């Protein structure tokens, strides 16, 4: 995987001290088994929330603008648009990992 950018997460104050807000994540991969497995692994962690899984790269930009994620995990080799083509069409505030 290539690491494209890094976004700092915000700190929220709670009764028991401070805790980090979960990283809002979108997964983009045409391989359903891999996409679902990655989603399951991330959902086990309180540090991540998977806001959407995308299986068709043509739907990626719309989902990224709709959810404004902190992190986008993208497969580089996909039909229609490869992961590198998806990158420029997403919000600049999102970190992307290819």
Residue, then its C-alpha position, 0 to 999 in steps of 0.5 A: x500500500x502507498x500512503x498518500x497523506x495523513x490527517x490529524x484526528x480531533x480530541x474530544x473531552x469526556x467525563x473520564x478524560x479525553x479520547x480520540x474520535x473514531x476515524x471515519x473511513x470509506x473502503x473502496x475495493x472491487x473484491x467483495x471478500x477483501x473489502x468485507x474482511x477489511x471492514x470487519x477488522x476495522x469495525x472491531x476497533x473503537x478507533x475506526x468507523x466504516x461509513x461506507x464500503x464501495x465496490x464500484x470505483x465509479x461511485x467513489x467520488x460521490x461517496x467521499x463528498x457525501x460522507x467527508x471521511x477522514x480516511x479512504x482505503x483504495x484498491x489501486x487496480x480496479x475496473x473502470x477507474x483505478x485507485x490513482x484516478x479516484x484520488x484526485x476526485x475526492x475531498x482534499x481533507x481526506x487521507x488516502x491509502x492505496 
